[in-house]
Structure formats: C-alpha cells, structure tokens
Amino acid sequence: MSMPTDQSADRPGLAASGQSGLSSLWLSTAGPAPLLPTLAGDCRTEVAIIGAGYSGLAAAHRLQQRGVAAVVLDANEVGFGGSGRNGGVVSAKYRLSFPAIAGAYGLDIARLMHRIAHESVDAVEELVQEFGIGAAGFARVGNLKCAHTERSSASIVAEAEWLQRELGDRAVAVLTPAEVAAETGSRSFRSGVLTKDAGAIHPLNYIRGLAAGLAARQVQIYEHSPVTEMQRASDGVSLLTPRGRVHAQQVIVATDAWSNLSPATRRFRQSIIPFRSAIIATEPLPPELNARLLVNCRSYTETRRMMKWFRKVDGRVIFGGRGAFGKQESMAAFDGLQHGMCALFPELQAVRVTHRWSGFVGMTMDQLPHVGRQDDRISFCVGYNGAGVAMASMLGRYAADFAMGEQPAVGLLDASRLKAVPFYPLREAGVRMVAGWYQLLDAIGR
Ligand SMILES: Cc1cc2nc3c(=O)[nH]c(=O)nc-3n(C[C@H](O)[C@H](O)[C@H](O)COP(=O)(O)OP(=O)(O)OC[C@H]3O[C@@H](n4cnc5c(N)ncnc54)[C@H](O)[C@@H]3O)c2cc1C
C-alpha cells in the first residue's frame, strides 16, 4: 500500500521509536501485547471500525455491550497511535476553558460540556474495572495546574472560582505558592489549581488490556490491516485491506492524528493537523530526591502556551510537551525538554534521561474533538487536541451510538462543527510559525 504520510518516520510500528535509538518508557514496562491476527480473506459485519486506539476500542466495547457485531482494523499494532504513547494524564478537560465556552455559547452548553468531560474520566475507570486491567495502574491522583507567572496565576484562580460558582465543581481547589512548592519540589510557580478527580494511567497497558478483554469476548480486532480504500455499495461499505476486505453496514473512523495514513480517511486528513508531542523519562530518582519531588505523584501541568507537563512514575520523572518539533523525531527537541525540566527542577541535572519518545496529537480548528455522523454510513470520533485518554474512551462510546442511529447530546463536539483546515498544504509552515510565536510569548512571560 502506498502510505503518503507525514508520519512515515514512525510507520514501522510501536517499536519505531526504537529505530532511531529512542524508546518509550511504556514499551519497556508494559505487559505482553495480545496476540491478534491480520485480516486475510473477506468477511461481513454490522459495524467496521478503523483504528484500534482508545476511540476505536471504546466504540467496539459499546457495540459489544449492545450485541452488535463489530470488526476493528488497525494499520499497525494496537496502541501504535497516541493511545500507546501518551503521558497517561486522565483529565476532564478541553483546550477551551469552560468560562470561554460559557462566554461564547452560554452556560447550558458549558454545563453539558463539563458533564461530558467528567463522564469521560469515569469512562476510563469503568473500562479498567470491567476488564480488570490492574496493570494500567489507574488512580485518581489529581492534576495540579501550576501557574508560571502572576498573570497566569490570576487567570487560573479566576477560572477555578468560576467553576465552583457557576458549575458547582467541588473537585477544584486553589493552592498557595507554598503549597505548590511543597507538592512539586519546585519554587518556580506562583499558585496552583488542583483538580482532585483527575487520574493517571499506564497508557499502553490500558489499551492492551482493552484489546485483550474485547478479543476474549470474540470481538474481532485485526492488526497490520490498513484500510486502503472505502468502496460504497447499495447495501453498505467495503473496506479494502492488502489481504482482505470487510463489508459493513456502518463504518466508524477512529484514526485521530493518523488520519493521513491512507487515502481512505482523507476527509479527516483535511480537518486535523498532526502536531508532534514529545516525552522524556529519567532514571529512577535517588531516594532523597524521590522523597522531595512530586511527592503526591499527581499529574502536573504548566500554564505556558506551549504547555509542559510532568508526572512521577515508579520513582522516575516523566516530562513532556509540545513545540515546534517538526516532522521527524529530533534530539534537539528532546534536549529542549530536558532543559525545560532542569529549569524547573535544577536537582535533575545530575539525573540521567533514559527514555525519549514522541507521537502526534490531532489538532482541530476549533480546538475541540468531534463525534457524530459524516453521512448515512460513516460515523467518526477524532481531534482530541492532545487530551484524548479520557475523551476518546468516551467519544468512542458516542460514535457507536451514532452509528446505531441515535443522537446523543454532544454540544460543541457535534460532527458538523469539524471544519477543514484552510490552506491545508501550508499547514506545516503554519504549525511551526504558531509554535514559534507561542514559545516567544512564553519566554517573555506574556
Ligand atoms: C506524546 C503524546 C502525549 C500525550 N499525552 C496525553 C495525556 O497525557 N493525556 C491525554 O489525555 N492525552 C494525551 N495525548 C493524546 C492521546 O494519546 C490521544 O488523544 C488518544 O490516544 C487518541 O486516541 P485515538 O484512539 O483516537 O487515536 P490513536 O490512538 O492515535 O489511534 C489511531 C489508530 O488509527 C490507526 N489507523 C490510521 N489510519 C488507518 C487506516 N487507514 N487503516 C487502519 N488503521 C488506521 C493507527 O494505526 C492508530 O493505531 C498524548 C498524545 C501523544 C502523542
């Protein structure tokens, strides 16, 4: 198959990051991958799902619960995309703040979006429990948003107070600079907002556990089975792969930032900008440092536009962020992350970085994910803007309901709001220009 792709550097699969001498902490600590077949021959099903990440498998799970036959096809291994590479921060958020949503669309819409966001974290918890995925280590450790300037401090405190007052959100609490310093071990922050019900997870064990659990329930999941073409017929849609085809009544597209892998999903390629996001992990910290840094093992995010985030996993600090990282994985980008990490935690200068990896997040024009119907045969859920662990676990569920002809209330996430990117061929330059501008604003504290 010809896979014209911006992401060809990563194409060989999860081990791809190893190709360039880089490796993911998740890959080196995950349990075994489930043994799954490649599609060979033809079959018929009610719903075919393209993509075996959280979106695709959450959709498959919903269909399985409803007694609807489904087949899942992935071009690579389960978890090849964001679902096997992410930071494992399980949060109830969008890139748009709730006050901004209320300001533009009204309080009722903000309430609905807030409810969906919180249900998405519940969705992860439910899946982990239902399939007994203990190795995912899911826990509601909380997320602490740390303000890097007085200006950002005023903004996050005002937002937290708004959430408490207008949406009755009791999970958020404002922390003083001293409390943030005690929590993080860093004196770089002006204040913090704790969201107590956010979680953290081992992302690859989560997706592998889902796949294993669904396969044990006879859901057919095929790896290394790229859909190269969708052919419409009067009685459904045929999905072509190199060694077989699936004929389905309904199709769900769940390819997020990887929608450019094949022309079959080209409609989504026009609407989603893949943006590289990178992560480093240190060696296990010496005991004295381990006892001082990130003591509550929450997830932590910064308020910079080019947001950095960090966690502690098994005594290691993992530190990630987005930037003008470009098409290929580059050591300069990882060095930049390490520099940012040591600026916050100078003690980490003496600690080795042992893992470096990256992937693509799928950005949309309105900074929101979207779910719903494209037409009478095709539904989709895509565009998580880098916050998809919880949301994809939820929107896959909705996508299955849409495919079954239902109309769940999804507010601003509605499919009709997914817009094509204008001047799509220029997106690479655009991404780099915007990222560079944001980095400059961050650097000068604006
Ligand atoms: C480095 C990084 C860090 C992140 N950190 C976080 C975080 O901490 N918290 C958070 O909430 N989110 C995070 N995210 C985002 C999150 O991982 C994604 O939003 C989420 O995994 C999207 O899941 P998905 O199932 O929609 O897509 P993916 O997991 O990307 O799966 C898409 C799948 O589609 C397959 N595919 C594509 N085209 C075809 C085709 N033609 N035929 C068959 N299969 C195809 C691909 O092989 C891929 O497996 C991060 C992402 C990255 C890359």
The ligand as an ORCA input file, in Angstrom:
! r2SCAN-3c Opt
* xyz 0 1
  C       3.263     12.095     23.097
  C       1.803     12.211     23.416
  C       1.400     12.509     24.717
  C       0.046     12.598     25.019
  N      -0.319     12.775     26.328
  C      -1.621     12.754     26.650
  C      -2.006     12.778     28.004
  O      -1.184     12.737     28.921
  N      -3.335     12.817     28.296
  C      -4.282     12.811     27.312
  O      -5.477     12.866     27.628
  N      -3.938     12.707     26.009
  C      -2.643     12.654     25.652
  N      -2.282     12.502     24.355
  C      -3.348     12.372     23.330
  C      -3.974     10.965     23.330
  O      -2.959      9.998     23.338
  C      -4.848     10.799     22.066
  O      -5.769     11.857     22.026
  C      -5.607      9.491     22.063
  O      -4.744      8.406     22.259
  C      -6.353      9.346     20.743
  O      -6.842      8.017     20.676
  P      -7.469      7.507     19.331
  O      -7.906      6.120     19.547
  O      -8.495      8.464     18.835
  O      -6.278      7.569     18.257
  P      -4.906      6.748     18.201
  O      -4.580      6.101     19.472
  O      -3.901      7.667     17.614
  O      -5.235      5.575     17.184
  C      -5.462      5.790     15.816
  C      -5.162      4.458     15.126
  O      -5.649      4.539     13.780
  C      -4.836      3.670     13.015
  N      -5.065      3.983     11.600
  C      -4.890      5.170     10.982
  N      -5.232      5.045      9.667
  C      -5.642      3.776      9.475
  C      -6.101      3.045      8.338
  N      -6.224      3.601      7.143
  N      -6.431      1.739      8.497
  C      -6.346      1.137      9.726
  N      -5.893      1.795     10.828
  C      -5.546      3.090     10.707
  C      -3.432      3.960     13.513
  O      -2.535      2.912     13.203
  C      -3.671      4.131     15.015
  O      -3.401      2.949     15.727
  C      -0.932     12.417     24.002
  C      -0.535     12.102     22.693
  C       0.819     11.989     22.403
  C       1.220     11.618     21.005
*
